[in-house]
């Protein structure tokens, strides 16, 4: 677990945008992922969150198996004044390492995923419709 300090002003919030992924074949929701990290935002300054990290749980509440809409609502509720009485938010993030291309086919990176638990302080979230 680790703490990510937010900007002094708090107005920029965590500084990430999120995306919901769907299966191309079944159109099933596959989860909520970090789409981008805003330059100068708290996540950018901290440096530990990565693009394509999957949000697995928020404040101990699993997002796995939920629709993308339900997962986003859980995240919004956790970051609202009512849902966030502690002034912090705990995120569990699933990160799949990128496989590097090598000249030797016998050498490859591990396909294992890393599971990270993050604590965010005074998180705010802005939804941008595209």
N, C-alpha and C positions, 0 to 999 in steps of 0.2 A: 504494500500500500504506500502511496505517496501523496503529498499535498501539492496542489498547484496554486500558487498565489495569483490572485487576480490583479488587474491594473489598479493603481491607486484611486482613480476616479470611480471605478466600478461600472462606468457607463458602457464599456465595450464588452462586458460579460466575459464568457469563456473565449469567445473569438473563433468559433468553428461554425461551419454550415454542415448540415446532415443530409443524407439521401437514403431512401428506402430501396433496396434491391428486390427484384422479382426474378423468378425462374423464367427463362425464355421458352422452355417447353411447356410447363404447366401453369405459368403465370402466378405461382404460389409466392407469397411474400417470404423473403429470405433474411430479413432483418434490417436494422438501421446501422449505417456506416458513416464515418467522417468523410465528407466530400471535399472540404478544403479547410485550411487553417489560415485565419486572417492575419496578415503581417502586422506585427505590433500588438496583437491580442495576447491574452494571458497564456493560452495554449502554445502560441508561437514562442513567447519569451521563455516558457518552461521547457519546451523542446521534447517532451516525452510522448505526447499523443502524435499519431501518424495518420496521414491520409489512408483511407481504407480500413482503419481499425473498426471492428464491429462492436457496438455497444451491446453487452450481454446482460447486464443487470444495473439497476439504479437504486440506490439506498436499500440494497438487499432484496429488491423485487426483480425477479427474472423477466427479461424481455423475450426470451427464447420461446418459440411456438406461438407467439402472438402475431396478429396482423401488424403490418407496418404502422397503420393508423393507431391501433391500440398501444403499440410501443411508444410512438411519439406522444400520445396523450399521457402515458405514464411518466415520460421524461418531463413534459411540460408541467404536470402536476407536482412532480418532485422539485422543480425549480421555482415554483410559484411561492409567494409569501406564505400561503396556507400550508403547503406541503413541505416547506423547507424551514421548519422552526429552528433548526440547529445552526443555520447560516452556512452550512456546507452541504455538498452533495457527493455521494460515493458512487463511482462508476467502476464496473468491471468491464474490461475491454479484451476482445479476442483479436490477436494479431497473427496473421499467416505470413511467415517470412517469404520474401521474394526469392525465387530460384535464380541463381546466377548462371549464365551460359559459360560453359567451359569448353576447351578444346578436346579434353578427354571425356568420352562418354561414360567412363567408369567412375568419374568423380562428380558427385552431386551434393547439393545442400539437403539438410534434413527437411522433410515435409511436415514436421510437427509444428503445431501452433503454440504460441505463447499466450498465456492468460495473465493480464495485468489488472490490478485493482488500483483505482485512483480515487483520491479525495479532492474535491474541488471546493473552494471557499467562495461564498457569495456569488453563485453562478446565476447569470441571466441568459436568456436565449431569445434570439430574434429569428422568426420564420420568414424566409424570402420565397415568394412564389415566382416561378419562372414561366 
